[in-house]
Amino acid sequence: MAISDWPISERPREKLLQKGVSYLTDAELLAIFLRTGISGKSAIDLARELLSHFGSLTNIFAASHSNFCQLPGMGSAKYAQLQAVLEMARRTLGEELKNGSAMNSPELVRNYLRLSLSNKHHEVFIGIFLDAKHHVIATEELFSGTLTQTSVYPREVIKRTLFHNAAALIFAHNHPSGIAEPSHADKTLTHDLKQALAMIDVKVLDHFIIANGTALSFAEHGLI
């Protein structure tokens, strides 16, 4: 049955307008994004197939172009739209982050980093440079590597810190493996960066590991 034949109160778009976005399921939100179905399948059917295939909204956004387009009813146009939605969300959070204190908005920082790193298929190490009041000066991708590791050089981090005249930093990197647990190398690197930056009177406030849509905070786990 086509969605247009459903009772008005059950149609995803009308439900959103009447009750608000929080009342919709993941499949209903995806159906609004997809707009139309294909022969024999409604937009809701396609949305459920997407969720079943990829396992979660996070994995759908992280899907490669080729994997996404393999599914019935999907194609380059919808993939481009999906990536545009993700980027608009990331930029919106980035603007909010720049307008406030990072330490007063820990959940905002976490969500921004999740959106920035969850869809990466190789390790990426980024730094958020902060002023003395912990307002964001800039966010930079500092290093990138392979599926399992990346090389981070404290000297280069110090150079970028001095360039931005930053007083503090928040680091983050992703684990494409999907496991948001710090390795021994992660802990050693964080310690080395903290020591190196302390020599120029710059604080490391936190280090996040992003994996499978989750964000582990070193500070929250007493690792900073």
Summary of the structure (lengths in Angstrom):
residues: 224
radius of gyration: 20.4
end to end distance: 55.3
largest distance: 67.5
contacts: 670
relative contact order: 0.09
helix: 50%
strand: 18%
